[in-house]
Amino acid sequence: ELSRFSRRMTPKDINSILQFAVLSLVVLPILPSQDYGPYGALNPRQIWWMVVLISGLALAGYLALRIIGTRHGAALLGIFGGLASSTATTMMFSRHAREHAHLVGMAAIVILIANLMVMIRLGIVAGVVAPTLVGEIAVVFACGLVPGLALTLHGWRTLNAGSELPMPTVKNPTELKTAVSFGLLYALVLLASAWLQDIAGNRGLYIVALASGLTDADASVLSALHLYNLEKIPAADTVIAVTLALMANLTFKIGLVVSIGGGQLARHALPGLLAIGGGMALGLLLV
């Protein structure tokens, strides 16, 4: 199996792995581990370590998508699309559902799985970045995963096989431009979180989580976990900020489904997406 995997790799795939090696083994060690800027919020090595962590998970999904192609159906496309970029996957399959009405159900399944993978991916990130908090975050995420997965499986059982699905168009996460862009976004969110937390308390942190989570939940979640590690915010407020970031991101995806995919896709995908959001909201009451 490993040999078949290696034979399917292209020069582009090998280049992606080499780029990741540069990000993690060359750039990371030379960066200073010292706090800079207002509130001491910017630590170059810590910021780049987050870039490496997120890029590594995205790279796994990116390579898997390129190597498996569309041969193994909606489940794997949703899993690896969610690892690589749930936003790109949601956008691609919303467009596909509008153009191919007979594949609306399949597109909805891919979108739901991709968005379930967001919680799994960020749960892994939380376990690496803030292991003492992972139990409480896992409770919230599990409350979103269970109903979302139940509705996904229900949709899968009623699904008829369709034609071949398209590949999500995902950027190489290890390209220097992509990595630097995420690092800059994460640094900006860190600064905004520290500033608003200073002038508005934890309400300011929630505002940042909602605003930045709309388009990039990773940066928002990581900034909340970083502030928790610095003991600037308590565990309960960190969990709330993480959940708000994911719910904001989910709201953005719902907007993509409705605006791009149309009413038919919305009827198939929205119950599951809303179940994920409602489950996470319920999970907050349990922690």
Phi, psi and omega per residue, in radians:
E1 nan -0.728 3.128
L2 -1.121 -0.664 3.137
S3 -1.185 -0.673 3.077
R4 -1.109 -0.690 3.105
F5 -1.043 -0.822 -3.098
S6 -1.159 -0.607 -3.136
R7 -1.188 -0.471 -3.131
R8 -1.415 -0.191 -3.121
M9 -1.276 2.409 3.133
T10 -1.779 2.932 3.034
P11 -0.963 -0.578 3.104
K12 -1.125 -0.691 3.122
D13 -1.156 -0.764 3.124
I14 -1.105 -0.678 3.096
N15 -1.095 -0.646 3.114
S16 -1.100 -0.731 3.126
I17 -1.129 -0.726 3.116
L18 -1.127 -0.677 3.101
Q19 -1.106 -0.698 3.097
F20 -1.123 -0.666 3.095
A21 -1.084 -0.668 3.098
V22 -1.137 -0.787 -3.137
L23 -1.044 -0.713 -2.993
S24 -1.628 -0.612 -3.031
L25 -1.793 -0.292 -3.133
V26 -1.907 -0.943 -3.061
V27 -1.265 -0.845 -3.046
L28 -0.983 -0.846 -3.072
P29 -1.135 -0.432 -3.066
I30 -1.537 -0.147 -3.130
L31 -1.392 2.482 -3.135
P32 -1.269 2.465 3.065
S33 -1.735 1.303 -3.091
Q34 -2.531 2.533 -3.105
D35 -1.458 2.331 3.136
Y36 -2.266 2.959 2.985
G37 1.353 -3.128 3.110
P38 -1.023 2.389 3.119
Y39 1.127 0.178 -3.082
G40 1.004 0.614 -2.987
A41 -1.454 -0.268 -2.997
L42 -1.944 1.948 3.055
N43 -2.029 1.890 -3.021
P44 -0.944 -0.759 -3.118
R45 -1.200 -0.680 3.128
Q46 -1.138 -0.733 3.118
I47 -1.081 -0.795 -3.105
W48 -1.235 -0.526 3.049
W49 -1.078 -0.664 3.079
M50 -1.171 -0.654 3.066
V51 -1.052 -0.791 -3.137
V52 -1.095 -0.760 -3.113
L53 -1.088 -0.887 -3.124
I54 -1.171 -0.717 3.132
S55 -1.108 -0.650 -3.140
G56 -1.119 -0.781 3.111
L57 -1.154 -0.734 3.123
A58 -1.146 -0.639 3.131
L59 -1.107 -0.689 3.114
A60 -1.029 -0.796 3.099
G61 -1.169 -0.697 -3.121
Y62 -1.091 -0.825 3.139
L63 -1.164 -0.708 3.136
A64 -1.074 -0.739 3.114
L65 -1.067 -0.776 -3.093
R66 -1.183 -0.601 -3.044
I67 -1.480 -0.747 -3.113
I68 -1.385 -0.400 -3.096
G69 1.089 -2.511 -3.114
T70 -1.894 0.254 -3.027
R71 -1.213 -0.461 -2.975
H72 -1.839 0.282 2.904
G73 1.448 -3.002 -2.967
A74 -1.141 -0.638 -3.050
A75 -1.070 -0.879 -3.114
L76 -1.235 -0.594 3.066
L77 -1.076 -0.715 3.106
G78 -1.178 -0.741 -3.119
I79 -1.108 -0.951 -3.066
F80 -1.338 -0.518 3.027
G81 -1.133 -0.655 3.084
G82 -1.183 -0.606 3.073
L83 -1.185 -0.753 -3.075
A84 -1.325 -0.922 3.114
S85 -2.949 1.813 3.138
S86 -1.173 -0.533 3.129
T87 -1.173 -0.831 3.115
A88 -1.088 -0.694 3.137
T89 -1.144 -0.774 3.118
T90 -1.083 -0.761 -3.127
M91 -1.134 -0.811 -3.113
M92 -1.057 -0.824 -3.058
F93 -1.391 -0.369 2.970
S94 -1.162 -0.749 3.097
R95 -1.144 -0.697 -3.130
H96 -1.131 -0.674 -3.140
A97 -1.146 -0.646 3.120
R98 -1.178 -0.636 -3.071
E99 -1.448 -0.401 -3.085
H100 -2.328 1.559 -3.015
A101 -1.055 -0.534 -3.092
H102 -1.288 -0.157 3.139
L103 -1.906 0.292 -3.117
V104 -1.055 -0.783 -3.121
G105 -1.083 -0.747 3.125
M106 -1.139 -0.735 3.127
A107 -1.087 -0.693 3.124
A108 -1.092 -0.696 3.119
I109 -1.094 -0.790 3.129
V110 -1.048 -0.779 -3.122
I111 -1.093 -0.766 -3.132
L112 -1.120 -0.785 3.139
I113 -1.104 -0.736 3.132
A114 -1.036 -0.685 -3.116
N115 -1.385 -0.443 2.964
L116 -1.173 -0.623 -3.138
M117 -1.151 -0.437 3.099
V118 -1.020 -0.780 -3.135
M119 -1.186 -0.681 3.110
I120 -1.125 -0.780 -3.125
R121 -1.105 -0.799 -3.128
L122 -1.277 -0.439 3.004
G123 -1.127 -0.704 3.067
I124 -1.110 -0.769 3.117
V125 -1.034 -0.794 3.138
A126 -1.080 -0.662 3.113
G127 -1.124 -0.547 3.119
V128 -1.413 -0.770 -3.006
V129 -1.421 -0.739 -3.077
A130 -2.397 1.254 -3.040
P131 -1.049 -0.479 -3.129
T132 -1.261 -0.230 -3.096
L133 -1.851 -0.104 -2.961
V134 -1.139 -0.517 -3.137
G135 -1.104 -0.804 -3.129
E136 -1.200 -0.695 3.106
I137 -1.150 -0.655 3.137
A138 -1.089 -0.631 3.113
V139 -1.091 -0.816 -3.137
V140 -1.104 -0.808 -3.110
F141 -1.145 -0.683 3.130
A142 -1.088 -0.647 3.116
C143 -1.153 -0.478 3.040
G144 -1.460 -0.634 -3.091
L145 -1.187 -0.727 -3.016
V146 -1.090 -0.957 3.131
P147 -1.186 -0.605 3.106
G148 -1.105 -0.750 3.126
L149 -1.182 -0.654 3.136
A150 -1.072 -0.788 3.139
L151 -1.242 -0.549 3.072
T152 -1.132 -0.785 3.125
L153 -1.135 -0.641 3.089
H154 -1.101 -0.778 3.104
G155 -1.120 -0.629 -3.138
W156 -1.131 -0.707 -3.120
R157 -1.126 -0.560 -3.109
T158 -1.628 0.138 -3.016
L159 -1.523 2.419 2.993
N160 -1.699 2.498 3.131
A161 -1.109 2.423 -3.141
G162 -2.090 -2.951 3.119
S163 -1.341 3.133 -3.062
E164 -1.114 2.409 -3.120
L165 -1.530 2.726 3.136
P166 -1.384 2.792 3.042
M167 -1.483 2.334 3.025
P168 -1.088 2.417 3.092
T169 -1.493 1.829 -3.044
V170 -2.101 2.338 3.084
K171 -1.237 2.602 3.041
N172 -1.118 2.008 -3.044
P173 -1.256 -0.210 -3.111
T174 -1.702 -0.036 3.051
E175 -1.052 2.453 -3.065
L176 -0.996 -0.719 -3.134
K177 -1.072 -0.763 3.134
T178 -1.136 -0.776 -3.131
A179 -1.120 -0.785 -3.139
V180 -1.141 -0.685 3.125
S181 -1.055 -0.762 3.103
F182 -1.156 -0.714 3.115
G183 -1.047 -0.728 3.117
L184 -1.163 -0.724 3.106
L185 -1.094 -0.768 3.130
Y186 -1.088 -0.746 3.102
A187 -1.078 -0.723 3.119
L188 -1.105 -0.750 3.123
V189 -1.148 -0.664 3.081
L190 -1.046 -0.817 3.134
L191 -1.099 -0.805 -3.131
A192 -1.096 -0.712 3.141
S193 -1.126 -0.795 -3.134
A194 -1.125 -0.718 -3.124
W195 -1.168 -0.888 -3.099
L196 -1.202 -0.558 3.080
Q197 -1.161 -0.557 3.132
D198 -1.269 -0.715 -3.052
I199 -1.622 -0.396 -3.063
A200 -2.225 0.146 -3.124
G201 1.199 -2.694 -3.067
N202 -1.234 -0.319 3.042
R203 -1.100 -0.616 3.083
G204 -1.113 -0.694 3.100
L205 -1.096 -0.687 3.133
Y206 -1.157 -0.651 3.114
I207 -1.080 -0.786 3.118
V208 -1.104 -0.747 -3.131
A209 -1.046 -0.749 -3.137
L210 -1.202 -0.759 -3.070
A211 -1.228 -0.872 -3.095
S212 -1.326 -0.483 3.138
G213 -1.182 -0.356 -3.136
L214 -0.955 -0.796 -3.065
T215 -1.928 -0.361 -3.131
D216 -2.605 1.656 -3.119
A217 -1.215 -0.502 -3.083
D218 -1.014 -0.908 -3.094
A219 -1.082 -0.713 -3.119
S220 -1.169 -0.782 3.132
V221 -1.118 -0.778 -3.129
L222 -1.103 -0.667 3.138
S223 -1.154 -0.689 3.104
A224 -1.128 -0.752 3.125
L225 -1.128 -0.639 3.116
H226 -1.131 -0.774 3.117
L227 -1.123 -0.608 3.077
Y228 -1.126 -0.768 3.133
N229 -1.090 -0.539 3.108
L230 -1.429 0.004 -3.129
E231 1.090 0.550 3.085
K232 -1.596 -0.355 3.070
I233 -2.383 2.545 -3.128
P234 -1.311 2.946 -3.079
A235 -1.041 -0.790 -3.081
A236 -1.063 -0.743 -3.141
D237 -1.215 -0.556 3.084
T238 -1.137 -0.780 3.131
V239 -1.086 -0.704 3.108
I240 -1.103 -0.784 -3.133
A241 -1.092 -0.751 3.106
V242 -1.062 -0.782 -3.123
T243 -1.149 -0.728 3.116
L244 -1.078 -0.680 3.117
A245 -1.082 -0.777 3.139
L246 -1.197 -0.641 3.131
M247 -1.210 -0.638 3.058
A248 -1.114 -0.752 3.121
N249 -1.116 -0.675 3.101
L250 -1.125 -0.674 3.096
T251 -1.073 -0.722 3.093
F252 -1.068 -0.736 3.135
K253 -1.156 -0.669 3.084
I254 -1.065 -0.701 3.085
G255 -1.067 -0.689 3.102
L256 -1.123 -0.764 -3.123
V257 -1.067 -0.800 -3.091
V258 -1.234 -0.808 -3.036
S259 -1.322 -0.599 -3.104
I260 -1.685 -0.798 -3.051
G261 -1.404 -0.465 3.131
G262 1.521 -3.124 -3.022
G263 -1.104 -0.649 -3.102
Q264 -1.155 -0.772 3.092
L265 -1.154 -0.679 3.132
A266 -1.011 -0.715 -3.140
R267 -1.125 -0.518 3.139
H268 -1.492 -0.688 -2.984
A269 -1.659 -0.564 -3.019
L270 -1.103 -0.678 3.114
P271 -0.979 -0.744 3.128
G272 -1.194 -0.756 3.135
L273 -1.127 -0.711 3.110
L274 -1.198 -0.582 3.089
A275 -1.136 -0.654 3.089
I276 -1.090 -0.847 -3.137
G277 -1.125 -0.764 3.123
G278 -1.125 -0.664 3.114
G279 -1.118 -0.738 3.111
M280 -1.124 -0.693 3.108
A281 -1.078 -0.729 3.079
L282 -1.124 -0.670 3.137
G283 -1.050 -0.598 3.096
L284 -1.056 -0.558 -3.139
L285 -1.282 -0.289 -3.069
L286 -1.662 -0.211 -3.098
V287 -1.856 nan nan
